[in-house]
């Protein structure tokens, strides 16, 4: 298979943005996370979805307000397709989620969740932005993921 230099460069750019996003979530409570989305961008999970930057911002603020939590979102097997245009992309990757309430150092466990994630992205005047990030859970167990709707149950 021949991979063009353009596809390789664009894939690396999107992968770097994804790593920066999760680094912000894992080390800065996701305070910068909404800016990675278009104004009407969607964060779509099996238990809840957040549409628009303000809803995404409110979700991450809710997570921070819960109290101490240690979390690592590991990104694996990143692959991007450019939908016939250098300004639109669909990226698929696996997320390995490790998380527990409390401050480090915490006991280690297997990931609490493994999901196939599909990102739909467009290139804007501000750079690449997510229009939709959709999580399809493949494995789950142990510590529950944080979600306001799950905490209400």
TORDOKOL-12378 format. One line per field, with one value per residue (C-alpha): residue in three letters; x, y, z. Coordinates in pm, whole numbers. Each point is the difference from the previous one (the first is absolute). Layout:
<atoms>
r [ALA;...] $
x [X;...] $
y [Y;...] $
z [Z;...] $
</atoms>
This chain:
<atoms>
r [UNK;UNK;UNK;UNK;UNK;UNK;UNK;UNK;UNK;UNK;UNK;UNK;UNK;UNK;UNK;UNK;UNK;UNK;UNK;UNK;UNK;UNK;UNK;UNK;UNK;UNK;UNK;UNK;UNK;UNK;UNK;UNK;UNK;UNK;UNK;UNK;UNK;UNK;UNK;UNK;UNK;UNK;UNK;UNK;UNK;UNK;UNK;UNK;UNK;UNK;UNK;UNK;UNK;UNK;UNK;UNK;UNK;UNK;UNK;UNK;UNK;UNK;UNK;UNK;UNK;UNK;UNK;UNK;UNK;UNK;UNK;UNK;UNK;UNK;UNK;UNK;UNK;UNK;UNK;UNK;UNK;UNK;UNK;UNK;UNK;UNK;UNK;UNK;UNK;UNK;UNK;UNK;UNK;UNK;UNK;UNK;UNK;UNK;UNK;UNK;UNK;UNK;UNK;UNK;UNK;UNK;UNK;UNK;UNK;UNK;UNK;UNK;UNK;UNK;UNK;UNK;UNK;UNK;UNK;UNK;UNK;UNK;UNK;UNK;UNK;UNK;UNK;UNK;UNK;UNK;UNK;UNK;UNK;UNK;UNK;UNK;UNK;UNK;UNK;UNK;UNK;UNK;UNK;UNK;UNK;UNK;UNK;UNK;UNK;UNK;UNK;UNK;UNK] $
x [0;128;-71;40;208;-307;-213;284;46;-373;-37;289;-151;-337;166;199;-321;-164;294;-7;-375;29;307;-213;-280;238;216;-214;-354;-91;-16;124;-192;-301;226;87;-363;-200;-255;-268;235;-127;154;-212;14;-222;-134;-15;86;111;-74;180;304;-194;-152;344;150;-275;75;371;-79;-235;283;239;-255;-47;340;331;17;300;-56;200;-156;236;-30;84;-17;-79;-109;-130;-181;-52;-336;133;87;298;-248;-215;112;-132;235;-46;201;-24;-15;130;-147;166;-169;-74;-110;282;350;302;154;-298;-6;24;-278;-91;-162;-352;-109;121;-189;22;-29;-99;86;-146;207;17;274;-115;169;97;147;-138;-314;-210;-358;-81;188;-192;93;-95;84;160;110;-102;45;120;-20;-286;77;-106;-332;-257;-287;172;75;-371;-109] $
y [0;343;277;350;258;228;-267;-82;368;60;-319;103;346;-143;-256;279;199;-306;-56;369;-25;-300;146;304;-225;-216;279;316;-126;54;376;47;-296;192;199;-320;-18;207;227;-267;-297;-318;-226;-316;-281;-296;153;369;243;362;222;331;147;130;-342;-160;268;-64;-375;51;258;-254;-258;244;99;-368;7;-177;-253;-148;-88;-103;-19;-215;32;-301;-101;348;1;293;13;325;-55;110;344;137;207;-287;-303;-305;-140;-327;-108;-201;163;-186;176;-36;191;8;258;139;139;-201;-235;-237;-379;-118;-190;-91;280;78;38;-69;179;40;373;163;366;205;311;304;251;350;340;-85;-338;-353;-33;-298;5;-333;-233;-326;-270;-365;-202;-340;-93;137;-94;100;369;181;285;346;118;227;-227;-307;182;91;-366] $
z [0;-92;251;-140;178;18;172;237;95;50;203;224;46;108;227;170;57;156;233;100;69;232;169;87;128;207;147;-17;64;-368;42;-358;-147;-140;-233;-189;-122;-246;177;-61;41;164;267;-35;254;78;324;-98;-276;19;-298;-36;169;299;80;-40;226;259;-6;68;272;161;-6;167;264;100;171;-38;-282;-174;-363;-305;-347;-205;-378;-217;-368;-135;-365;-208;-333;-182;-166;-340;136;191;209;134;193;178;262;185;303;318;341;303;302;338;283;370;250;212;-39;-122;83;-34;-41;-359;-177;-358;-199;118;-361;-353;-275;-374;-58;-328;-50;-282;-59;-225;-63;89;1;362;-99;27;214;107;-128;170;235;46;251;-60;310;-68;354;338;361;341;81;-177;-238;113;-134;167;-106;146;326;34;-8] $
</atoms>
